[in-house]
Amino acid sequence: MTRLAAATIVAVLLAAGLAEAQRGWGGRGRGGFGRWGGEAGVPPRIPTDADQDGGFHFCRLMYTAVRSQQRGMGWGTDYPYADINFSTRLSEMTKTTVTRQGKGEPKHLVVEPTADWLSMCPFVMASDPGSAGFSPEDAAGLRNYLMKGGFLWVDDYWGPYAWDDFAREIAKVLPPGQFPIRDLTEDHAIFRSLFQVAAVPQVPAWQYWAQTGGETSEMGPLSARAHMAAITDQHGRVMVLMTHNTDIADSWEREGEDPSYFYEFSPNGYALGMNVAVYAMTH
């Protein structure tokens, strides 16, 4: 990303006031959760008919975890604050109409692979996807969504084992013989749909970064390089985007934890996130 673009994002974030400012720069511990709770102990917000209001909703995929990855926390990783903060920034940095509720907090939704409401999501995000297990019904629901124009972004999985585990699960949805996984090169539209992004940033979890004194590779040599890969349809449209060996969503969720973490990771994390959102909603 160019210095001008980075400065622009920082200025927007600071001028608007950090989304987590009400919690201050102090820490907020991670709570334990299972299938029915997010990282902060917040239950999933399941969509209703009233949510079909034409506005943007951040959709998170609630899957069944069938295995545990190193430092993985299941579907609710980064939920709900990454979803809330990203939606806020999307409304500030683009002309996207973000639906809000109550006191103005962006509506964020949690959908299952078999839910009818999935078709209403411009894109859906899944964290810690190496833990996911897709039943035949799940695979059919996701395949139907993706083939009709849907977009799945999976993020925050590290090392070769999580990579292989998700590759086996997504193969149930999109057979690799017809829909292979390929790395995205820097000339792809996602790198320049809104901001010029030079490379995929390696964003560590805030806690890992703080505890290790600034390390970014959560699995050492096994996750040394952050990269982005995708599965496309026959026309080249990205259906599944994979940001591997990085936790882009933590740069949103934890933007208010520590000023050093914010300046180091949030501008680049938001730049890539905005690019992905714009691409998903225009392709």
FIDREN-938001 format. One record per residue (C-alpha): residue in three letters; x, y, z. Coordinates in Angstrom, 3 decimals. Layout:
<pts>
ala;X;Y;Z .
...
</pts>
This chain:
<pts>
met;0.000;0.000;0.000 .
thr;1.291;3.475;-0.822 .
arg;2.218;5.906;1.944 .
leu;-0.559;8.239;0.822 .
ala;-3.181;5.482;1.037 .
ala;-1.908;4.402;4.456 .
ala;-1.987;7.983;5.718 .
thr;-5.526;8.383;4.388 .
ile;-6.765;5.304;6.221 .
val;-5.081;6.317;9.477 .
ala;-6.593;9.797;9.205 .
val;-10.082;8.391;8.627 .
leu;-9.805;5.964;11.534 .
leu;-8.523;8.570;13.948 .
ala;-10.872;11.340;12.822 .
ala;-13.885;9.085;13.220 .
gly;-12.759;7.869;16.621 .
leu;-11.690;4.281;17.126 .
ala;-14.635;1.917;17.207 .
glu;-13.334;0.429;20.422 .
ala;-12.579;3.774;22.022 .
gln;-15.270;3.287;24.595 .
arg;-13.258;0.326;25.863 .
gly;-10.016;2.320;25.731 .
trp;-6.579;1.061;24.808 .
gly;-6.702;-1.392;27.678 .
gly;-7.046;-5.108;27.100 .
arg;-10.185;-7.172;26.803 .
gly;-9.651;-10.827;27.483 .
arg;-10.890;-13.602;25.248 .
gly;-13.703;-15.637;26.703 .
gly;-14.227;-19.314;26.071 .
phe;-17.051;-20.316;23.749 .
gly;-18.528;-23.246;21.939 .
arg;-20.921;-23.514;19.033 .
trp;-23.313;-20.927;20.448 .
gly;-20.997;-18.171;21.615 .
gly;-18.549;-15.731;20.109 .
glu;-15.083;-14.833;21.296 .
ala;-16.410;-12.247;23.739 .
gly;-19.173;-14.535;24.997 .
val;-21.711;-12.832;22.737 .
pro;-24.392;-15.168;21.331 .
pro;-24.783;-15.258;17.558 .
arg;-27.201;-12.789;16.017 .
ile;-29.311;-14.990;13.756 .
pro;-31.032;-13.048;10.939 .
thr;-34.778;-12.628;10.718 .
asp;-37.099;-11.479;7.936 .
ala;-36.832;-7.941;9.299 .
asp;-33.145;-7.881;8.374 .
gln;-33.991;-7.967;4.672 .
asp;-33.872;-4.185;4.466 .
gly;-31.532;-3.629;1.521 .
gly;-28.568;-2.499;3.619 .
phe;-25.179;-4.103;4.117 .
his;-24.847;-6.701;6.867 .
phe;-21.573;-8.315;7.829 .
cys;-22.264;-12.063;7.638 .
arg;-20.221;-14.600;9.591 .
leu;-20.374;-18.317;8.878 .
met;-21.259;-20.520;11.846 .
tyr;-19.859;-23.951;11.119 .
thr;-19.474;-27.118;13.159 .
ala;-15.927;-27.539;14.471 .
val;-14.720;-31.136;14.062 .
arg;-11.066;-30.611;15.008 .
ser;-8.901;-28.188;16.956 .
gln;-6.111;-26.129;15.414 .
gln;-3.210;-24.530;17.251 .
arg;-4.581;-21.325;18.810 .
gly;-7.820;-21.913;16.886 .
met;-11.082;-20.918;18.545 .
gly;-13.768;-22.056;16.120 .
trp;-16.380;-20.124;14.167 .
gly;-16.705;-17.343;16.754 .
thr;-13.064;-16.223;16.492 .
asp;-13.003;-12.389;16.289 .
tyr;-16.816;-12.224;16.675 .
pro;-18.507;-9.820;17.114 .
tyr;-16.117;-6.860;17.334 .
ala;-14.301;-7.507;14.050 .
asp;-17.696;-7.567;12.323 .
ile;-18.877;-4.389;14.046 .
asn;-15.670;-2.443;13.512 .
phe;-15.314;-3.457;9.884 .
ser;-18.903;-2.467;9.116 .
thr;-18.311;0.918;10.744 .
arg;-15.173;1.537;8.686 .
leu;-16.860;0.360;5.490 .
ser;-19.559;3.004;5.984 .
glu;-16.864;5.653;6.555 .
met;-14.497;4.766;3.721 .
thr;-17.063;3.907;1.038 .
lys;-20.617;4.893;0.129 .
thr;-21.975;1.531;1.269 .
thr;-25.211;1.810;3.253 .
val;-24.663;-0.190;6.420 .
thr;-27.776;-1.216;8.324 .
arg;-27.727;-0.187;11.974 .
gln;-29.690;-1.079;15.058 .
gly;-30.505;0.339;18.464 .
lys;-27.980;3.042;19.329 .
gly;-26.394;2.966;15.885 .
glu;-24.302;-0.197;16.096 .
pro;-23.999;-1.914;12.698 .
lys;-26.084;-5.042;12.360 .
his;-23.934;-8.161;12.156 .
leu;-25.384;-11.526;11.314 .
val;-24.388;-15.147;11.837 .
val;-25.510;-17.667;9.230 .
glu;-25.184;-21.415;8.883 .
pro;-24.246;-23.076;5.572 .
thr;-27.760;-24.449;5.162 .
ala;-29.609;-21.228;6.018 .
asp;-31.876;-19.684;3.383 .
trp;-30.666;-16.275;4.558 .
leu;-27.154;-17.055;3.285 .
ser;-28.244;-15.961;-0.187 .
met;-28.799;-12.435;1.166 .
cys;-25.139;-12.036;2.180 .
pro;-22.892;-10.097;-0.235 .
phe;-20.051;-12.046;1.312 .
val;-19.647;-14.308;4.293 .
met;-16.540;-14.643;6.457 .
ala;-15.249;-17.689;8.319 .
ser;-12.427;-17.553;10.864 .
asp;-10.283;-20.513;11.930 .
pro;-11.591;-22.487;8.914 .
gly;-9.177;-25.362;9.488 .
ser;-11.451;-26.416;12.357 .
ala;-14.564;-26.619;10.174 .
gly;-16.328;-29.780;9.140 .
phe;-18.947;-29.636;6.374 .
ser;-21.735;-32.189;6.279 .
pro;-23.226;-33.130;2.888 .
glu;-26.026;-30.658;3.612 .
asp;-23.534;-27.936;4.517 .
ala;-21.546;-28.550;1.354 .
ala;-24.678;-28.403;-0.807 .
gly;-25.791;-25.144;0.809 .
leu;-22.411;-23.481;0.347 .
arg;-22.060;-24.753;-3.226 .
asn;-25.463;-23.353;-4.137 .
tyr;-24.566;-19.980;-2.582 .
leu;-21.173;-19.740;-4.266 .
met;-22.317;-20.858;-7.704 .
lys;-25.111;-18.268;-7.649 .
gly;-22.694;-15.415;-7.051 .
gly;-21.784;-15.729;-3.374 .
phe;-18.376;-15.019;-1.867 .
leu;-16.729;-16.823;1.061 .
trp;-13.669;-15.309;2.749 .
val;-11.754;-17.576;5.138 .
asp;-9.150;-16.006;7.413 .
asp;-6.989;-16.672;10.475 .
tyr;-5.604;-20.135;9.927 .
trp;-1.948;-20.901;10.249 .
gly;0.529;-23.483;9.035 .
pro;0.277;-26.461;6.687 .
tyr;-2.020;-28.597;8.834 .
ala;-4.855;-26.072;8.998 .
trp;-4.355;-25.363;5.295 .
asp;-4.712;-29.033;4.381 .
asp;-7.703;-29.527;6.669 .
phe;-9.650;-26.666;5.103 .
ala;-8.632;-27.734;1.598 .
arg;-10.209;-31.144;2.258 .
glu;-13.419;-29.559;3.565 .
ile;-13.842;-27.040;0.741 .
ala;-13.252;-29.901;-1.729 .
lys;-16.618;-31.258;-0.561 .
val;-18.145;-27.977;-1.744 .
leu;-16.156;-27.312;-4.910 .
pro;-14.368;-30.389;-6.343 .
pro;-10.705;-29.462;-6.884 .
gly;-10.540;-31.104;-10.296 .
gln;-12.970;-28.483;-11.549 .
phe;-12.257;-25.728;-9.039 .
pro;-8.580;-25.782;-8.025 .
ile;-7.058;-23.548;-5.358 .
arg;-4.569;-21.082;-6.809 .
asp;-2.467;-18.321;-5.268 .
leu;-3.493;-14.801;-6.305 .
thr;-0.773;-12.742;-7.929 .
glu;-0.261;-9.054;-7.264 .
asp;-1.948;-8.059;-10.532 .
his;-5.325;-9.400;-9.361 .
ala;-8.142;-6.875;-8.982 .
ile;-8.439;-7.553;-5.235 .
phe;-5.072;-5.875;-4.703 .
arg;-6.313;-2.628;-6.251 .
ser;-10.131;-2.511;-6.157 .
leu;-10.074;0.469;-3.757 .
phe;-6.583;0.839;-2.274 .
gln;-3.319;-0.234;-3.889 .
val;-2.132;-3.105;-1.704 .
ala;1.357;-4.356;-2.463 .
ala;1.260;-7.580;-0.455 .
val;-0.837;-9.539;2.014 .
pro;0.078;-8.265;5.496 .
gln;0.920;-10.816;8.149 .
val;-1.291;-9.832;11.070 .
pro;-0.819;-11.800;14.297 .
ala;-3.368;-12.077;17.049 .
trp;-2.991;-9.127;19.383 .
gln;-2.218;-11.349;22.371 .
tyr;0.484;-13.279;20.503 .
trp;2.090;-10.064;19.277 .
ala;2.079;-8.563;22.778 .
gln;3.350;-11.698;24.492 .
thr;6.207;-12.286;22.032 .
gly;7.408;-8.710;21.814 .
gly;6.312;-8.121;18.244 .
glu;6.545;-11.496;16.474 .
thr;4.106;-11.931;13.577 .
ser;4.397;-15.602;12.541 .
glu;2.228;-17.511;15.005 .
met;3.728;-20.899;14.058 .
gly;7.308;-19.837;13.484 .
pro;8.850;-21.258;10.281 .
leu;5.646;-23.180;9.507 .
ser;3.742;-19.932;8.921 .
ala;6.515;-17.589;7.846 .
arg;4.788;-16.270;4.718 .
ala;1.314;-14.774;4.610 .
his;-0.374;-15.392;1.310 .
met;-3.712;-15.163;-0.432 .
ala;-5.255;-17.866;-2.559 .
ala;-8.625;-18.335;-4.187 .
ile;-11.051;-20.629;-5.933 .
thr;-12.674;-19.068;-8.983 .
asp;-15.584;-19.936;-11.245 .
gln;-15.210;-20.616;-14.960 .
his;-15.229;-16.874;-15.657 .
gly;-12.452;-16.062;-13.185 .
arg;-14.717;-14.617;-10.476 .
val;-13.426;-15.362;-6.996 .
met;-15.853;-17.531;-5.048 .
val;-13.633;-18.497;-2.112 .
leu;-10.844;-16.243;-0.859 .
met;-8.238;-17.581;1.559 .
thr;-5.938;-15.369;3.641 .
his;-3.549;-17.872;5.186 .
asn;-0.848;-17.390;7.824 .
thr;-2.451;-14.125;8.855 .
asp;-5.339;-12.854;10.967 .
ile;-6.661;-9.897;8.989 .
ala;-9.804;-9.677;11.121 .
asp;-7.765;-9.101;14.284 .
ser;-6.545;-5.827;12.793 .
trp;-10.199;-4.753;12.888 .
glu;-11.281;-6.389;16.128 .
arg;-8.276;-5.154;18.099 .
glu;-7.894;-1.688;16.611 .
gly;-8.455;-0.148;20.041 .
glu;-6.357;-2.453;22.214 .
asp;-2.966;-0.798;21.850 .
pro;-1.829;2.191;19.761 .
ser;1.315;0.396;18.593 .
tyr;-0.699;-2.579;17.353 .
phe;-3.150;-0.226;15.650 .
tyr;-0.501;1.681;13.701 .
glu;1.395;-1.477;12.808 .
phe;-1.520;-3.556;11.510 .
ser;-4.899;-1.800;11.242 .
pro;-4.259;0.478;8.219 .
asn;-3.043;-2.414;6.057 .
gly;-5.677;-4.785;7.436 .
tyr;-8.478;-2.373;6.662 .
ala;-7.065;-1.580;3.213 .
leu;-7.151;-5.237;2.246 .
gly;-10.549;-5.722;3.871 .
met;-12.069;-2.800;1.972 .
asn;-10.628;-4.144;-1.264 .
val;-12.150;-7.553;-0.640 .
ala;-15.559;-6.091;0.226 .
val;-15.630;-3.859;-2.842 .
tyr;-14.567;-6.750;-5.069 .
ala;-17.149;-9.128;-3.577 .
met;-19.976;-6.627;-4.041 .
thr;-19.046;-5.672;-7.618 .
his;-18.171;-9.043;-9.177 .
</pts>
